Amino acid sequence: MFMRSAACTCSIQSLNMAVEIAESSGTTNQVEWAKLIKARVAAEFERIAAAFREVAGNQDGCRRVRTEAVLVILEEKRATVLANDQAGYFIRDWQEIGDQVRHMISRDERYPAKIRSHD
């Protein structure tokens, strides 16, 4: 239950951060473009988090612990990315999302070694 409550709180915070881009970080068009990109990034993080939460809900023991560890990493990465309010960051680094979120998680040193060996 705690994981779902924390996830809901993070989702609400993510939605709030998803529209925040510093007006001084680019032209009006760049800022608007970055806001759209940032909203897509927030949605991608949420999509992946929802999938991991669903998987964790169907697991027992060690597997669930590993999946929840991945969720913690995901939430920290999401908070870091969405805290950035610079238009250029989102235009340059997130215009094409692809599998960036997955790579961010799997490159984290806390990512469970057993899972990493299957990547």
RAMO-V248459 format. One record per helix or strand of 2 or more residues. SS is the DSSP state (2 for helix, 1 for strand). FROM is the first residue (numbers start at 0). TO is the last residue. Records with the same first field share a line. If there is no record, write none. Layout:
SS: FROM-TO  FROM-TO
//
This chain:
2: 1-17  22-24  27-56  60-82  86-92  99-105  112-115
//
